[in-house]
Amino acid sequence: MNSASLISAVEDVLSQGCGLLDAVDPDTYGAELEGPPSSSIGAHYRHILDHFQCLLDGIRSRCINYDARRRSPIIETSSAAATVAT
C-alpha cells in the first residue's frame, strides 16, 4: 500500500470517528463507565486517535513510533477537542 492509499484509508476511518463523536452526547463521552476497568468512551477514543497521529507522523518522517503518543487528556474529556484533533 502506498502512502496516498494509506492516508486515504486513515481519512475514511477518522471520518467514521467524527460520526461517532457527533452521535455521542458530550457528557456521555467523558463519563467514566462502571465496572473494571473503569474508563470512558473518551479515554478509548483518545487512545485510538493517538495511534493514528503516530501513524500519520510516521508516514511523513518514515519512522512510526507508537511509543511517542501525545496522550492529550483534554481529548479524553471533551468531545469538541476530540473532533478538532480528528
N, CA, C and O of each residue as an XYZ file, in Angstrom:
344
protein
N       0.854     -1.171      0.000
C       0.000      0.000      0.000
C       0.899      1.232      0.000
O       1.823      1.328      0.807
N       0.634      2.159     -0.890
C       1.436      3.373     -0.934
C       0.913      4.398      0.075
O      -0.172      4.229      0.632
N       1.676      5.445      0.303
C       1.327      6.451      1.314
C      -0.015      7.106      1.031
O      -0.798      7.326      1.955
N      -0.294      7.421     -0.225
C      -1.559      8.074     -0.570
C      -2.752      7.177     -0.243
O      -3.765      7.654      0.268
N      -2.636      5.883     -0.536
C      -3.713      4.941     -0.225
C      -3.896      4.798      1.277
O      -5.022      4.731      1.770
N      -2.793      4.751      1.994
C      -2.845      4.631      3.445
C      -3.488      5.864      4.062
O      -4.331      5.738      4.951
N      -3.113      7.032      3.615
C      -3.697      8.275      4.129
C      -5.187      8.322      3.827
O      -5.976      8.750      4.669
N      -5.576      7.892      2.645
C      -6.993      7.853      2.282
C      -7.769      6.916      3.203
O      -8.879      7.240      3.626
N      -7.196      5.764      3.513
C      -7.842      4.812      4.420
C      -7.966      5.396      5.823
O      -8.997      5.234      6.477
N      -6.920      6.074      6.285
C      -6.955      6.718      7.600
C      -8.046      7.793      7.621
O      -8.797      7.898      8.591
N      -8.132      8.582      6.562
C      -9.161      9.617      6.488
C     -10.562      9.005      6.557
O     -11.449      9.558      7.206
N     -10.761      7.866      5.890
C     -12.059      7.192      5.935
C     -12.415      6.765      7.359
O     -13.542      6.966      7.810
N     -11.454      6.178      8.058
C     -11.709      5.723      9.428
C     -11.946      6.912     10.360
O     -12.834      6.868     11.212
N     -11.153      7.973     10.198
C     -11.337      9.153     11.046
C     -12.669      9.835     10.756
O     -13.263     10.432     11.654
N     -13.135      9.758      9.543
C     -14.462     10.284      9.215
C     -15.536      9.516      9.993
O     -16.505     10.105     10.471
N     -15.358      8.216     10.113
C     -16.264      7.413     10.934
C     -16.184      7.850     12.397
O     -17.192      7.872     13.104
N     -14.981      8.194     12.840
C     -14.806      8.696     14.205
C     -15.585      9.976     14.419
O     -16.186     10.168     15.476
N     -15.582     10.857     13.426
C     -16.373     12.101     13.532
C     -17.855     11.781     13.657
O     -18.582     12.445     14.395
N     -18.298     10.758     12.932
C     -19.692     10.328     13.050
C     -20.010      9.859     14.458
O     -21.077     10.164     14.991
N     -19.095      9.122     15.061
C     -19.270      8.674     16.448
C     -19.342      9.873     17.381
O     -20.218      9.949     18.242
N     -18.414     10.809     17.205
C     -18.378     11.977     18.085
C     -19.655     12.802     17.961
O     -20.126     13.362     18.951
N     -20.215     12.881     16.769
C     -21.473     13.599     16.567
C     -22.645     12.890     17.234
O     -23.598     13.530     17.680
N     -22.566     11.556     17.299
C     -23.678     10.762     17.814
C     -23.691     10.636     19.341
O     -24.735     10.365     19.933
N     -22.539     10.830     19.970
C     -22.436     10.635     21.419
C     -22.619     11.967     22.138
O     -21.995     12.969     21.788
N     -23.470     11.960     23.132
C     -23.677     13.142     23.965
C     -22.356     13.525     24.632
O     -21.641     12.646     25.114
N     -22.013     14.822     24.672
C     -20.738     15.244     25.266
C     -20.542     14.771     26.711
O     -19.426     14.431     27.104
N     -21.617     14.746     27.498
C     -21.477     14.274     28.888
C     -21.187     12.781     28.939
O     -20.405     12.325     29.772
N     -21.806     12.032     28.063
C     -21.575     10.588     27.999
C     -20.153     10.299     27.540
O     -19.514      9.369     28.032
N     -19.661     11.093     26.603
C     -18.319     10.897     26.045
C     -17.250     10.867     27.137
O     -16.374     10.003     27.115
N     -17.310     11.792     28.083
C     -16.281     11.895     29.097
C     -16.577     11.168     30.395
O     -15.722     11.106     31.279
N     -17.777     10.616     30.522
C     -18.169      9.958     31.772
C     -17.470      8.618     31.943
O     -17.402      7.819     31.010
N     -16.950      8.378     33.146
C     -16.338      7.083     33.433
C     -17.420      6.031     33.553
O     -18.439      6.240     34.212
N     -17.192      4.905     32.914
C     -18.140      3.807     32.947
C     -17.885      2.945     34.177
O     -16.766      2.884     34.688
N     -18.934      2.283     34.641
C     -18.799      1.431     35.815
C     -18.147      0.109     35.450
O     -18.157     -0.318     34.295
N     -17.584     -0.522     36.463
C     -17.013     -1.846     36.293
C     -15.542     -1.801     35.948
O     -15.023     -0.791     35.472
N     -14.889     -2.909     36.198
C     -13.463     -2.952     35.884
C     -13.250     -3.173     34.393
O     -13.999     -3.959     33.813
N     -12.327     -2.567     33.754
C     -11.634     -1.393     34.260
C     -12.482     -0.155     34.013
O     -13.112     -0.030     32.962
N     -12.501      0.742     34.956
C     -13.287      1.955     34.760
C     -12.568      2.830     33.746
O     -11.362      3.057     33.843
N     -13.314      3.310     32.787
C     -12.762      4.129     31.726
C     -13.914      4.901     31.113
O     -15.032      4.860     31.625
N     -13.655      5.594     30.034
C     -14.708      6.345     29.348
C     -14.579      6.135     27.852
O     -13.554      5.658     27.363
N     -15.618      6.493     27.139
C     -15.547      6.468     25.678
C     -14.400      7.372     25.245
O     -13.626      7.027     24.353
N     -14.300      8.537     25.890
C     -13.258      9.497     25.547
C     -11.854      8.948     25.731
O     -10.971      9.208     24.913
N     -11.643      8.193     26.796
C     -10.317      7.603     27.032
C      -9.960      6.609     25.930
O      -8.824      6.577     25.457
N     -10.927      5.806     25.528
C     -10.677      4.846     24.454
C     -10.467      5.568     23.122
O      -9.586      5.202     22.345
N     -11.279      6.595     22.862
C     -11.143      7.334     21.611
C      -9.789      8.029     21.542
O      -9.141      8.025     20.495
N      -9.359      8.624     22.649
C      -8.050      9.286     22.696
C      -6.940      8.292     22.385
O      -6.013      8.604     21.638
N      -7.035      7.097     22.956
C      -6.033      6.060     22.745
C      -5.941      5.701     21.248
O      -4.846      5.589     20.696
N      -7.082      5.525     20.618
C      -7.115      5.201     19.191
C      -6.569      6.360     18.372
O      -5.761      6.159     17.465
N      -7.008      7.570     18.691
C      -6.563      8.752     17.954
C      -5.051      8.935     18.077
O      -4.395      9.327     17.112
N      -4.497      8.658     19.248
C      -3.040      8.733     19.435
C      -2.304      7.856     18.428
O      -1.291      8.269     17.862
N      -2.809      6.657     18.206
C      -2.153      5.747     17.262
C      -2.240      6.277     15.830
O      -1.279      6.174     15.067
N      -3.378      6.835     15.473
C      -3.492      7.422     14.134
C      -2.541      8.610     13.974
O      -1.943      8.786     12.913
N      -2.401      9.420     15.018
C      -1.473     10.559     14.931
C      -0.038     10.069     14.753
O       0.719     10.646     13.972
N       0.339      9.017     15.466
C       1.688      8.458     15.305
C       1.886      7.905     13.897
O       2.945      8.081     13.294
N       0.863      7.241     13.384
C       0.955      6.697     12.029
C       1.161      7.813     11.014
O       2.049      7.724     10.165
N       0.347      8.864     11.094
C       0.476      9.962     10.130
C       1.807     10.688     10.281
O       2.432     11.056      9.286
N       2.243     10.894     11.520
C       3.573     11.498     11.728
C       4.659     10.607     11.137
O       5.619     11.099     10.544
N       4.506      9.302     11.299
C       5.496      8.351     10.806
C       5.552      8.266      9.289
O       6.611      8.023      8.709
N       4.409      8.468      8.653
C       4.411      8.467      7.179
C       5.296      9.606      6.689
O       6.073      9.443      5.748
N       5.169     10.756      7.333
C       5.967     11.921      6.929
C       7.456     11.700      7.203
O       8.306     12.007      6.367
N       7.755     11.165      8.383
C       9.163     11.028      8.791
C       9.777      9.687      8.388
O      10.983      9.485      8.531
N       8.947      8.776      7.885
C       9.373      7.432      7.509
C       9.808      6.595      8.719
O      10.581      5.647      8.584
N       9.302      6.961      9.896
C       9.591      6.205     11.120
C       8.372      6.304     12.034
O       8.088      7.372     12.576
N       7.655      5.202     12.205
C       6.466      5.201     13.056
C       6.870      4.765     14.451
O       7.395      3.667     14.641
N       6.625      5.625     15.422
C       6.982      5.343     16.807
C       5.725      5.448     17.664
O       5.337      6.542     18.073
N       5.089      4.307     17.935
C       3.857      4.318     18.720
C       4.103      4.631     20.195
O       3.154      4.891     20.935
N       5.347      4.609     20.626
C       5.665      4.999     21.998
C       5.660      6.516     22.164
O       5.668      7.015     23.289
N       5.646      7.249     21.056
C       5.683      8.720     21.101
C       4.279      9.318     21.056
O       4.083     10.412     20.528
N       3.310      8.600     21.611
C       1.928      9.093     21.598
C       1.805     10.364     22.443
O       2.503     10.532     23.443
N       0.914     11.240     22.025
C       0.747     12.542     22.691
C      -0.055     12.433     23.987
O       0.207     13.167     24.940
N      -1.016     11.536     24.031
C      -1.825     11.270     25.228
C      -2.447     12.547     25.808
O      -2.314     12.819     27.000
N      -3.114     13.311     24.973
C      -3.726     14.568     25.406
C      -4.948     14.304     26.290
O      -5.947     13.765     25.812
N      -4.881     14.678     27.571
C      -6.000     14.400     28.468
C      -7.286     15.159     28.098
O      -8.378     14.688     28.415
N      -7.183     16.299     27.448
C      -8.393     17.049     27.080
C      -9.230     16.264     26.078
O     -10.454     16.396     26.059
N      -8.586     15.448     25.245
C      -9.327     14.639     24.272
C     -10.149     13.570     24.972
O     -11.162     13.125     24.433
N      -9.737     13.149     26.157
C     -10.481     12.141     26.914
C     -11.776     12.684     27.484
O     -12.724     11.927     27.689
N     -11.835     13.978     27.743
C     -12.993     14.535     28.424
C     -13.847     15.451     27.561
O     -14.994     15.729     27.909
N     -13.318     15.916     26.460
C     -14.036     16.866     25.613
C     -14.227     16.309     24.209
O     -13.265     16.125     23.464
N     -15.477     16.047     23.861
C     -15.738     15.566     22.506
C     -15.450     16.666     21.489
O     -15.107     16.364     20.346
N     -15.580     17.917     21.872
C     -15.248     19.020     20.972
C     -13.747     19.015     20.656
O     -13.358     19.190     19.501
N     -12.913     18.818     21.666
C     -11.465     18.742     21.448
C     -11.120     17.525     20.603
O     -10.221     17.578     19.764
N     -11.835     16.430     20.827
C     -11.599     15.220     20.043
C     -11.970     15.446     18.578
O     -11.291     14.952     17.677
N     -13.034     16.182     18.347
C     -13.447     16.488     16.971
C     -12.390     17.327     16.280
O     -12.051     17.063     15.127
N     -11.864     18.329     16.959
C     -10.809     19.168     16.384
C      -9.575     18.334     16.077
O      -8.984     18.477     15.006
N      -9.180     17.474     16.994
C      -7.993     16.639     16.794
C      -8.214     15.642     15.652
O      -7.288     15.339     14.899
N      -9.421     15.144     15.532
C      -9.731     14.195     14.456
C      -9.651     14.897     13.117
O      -9.877     14.275     12.079
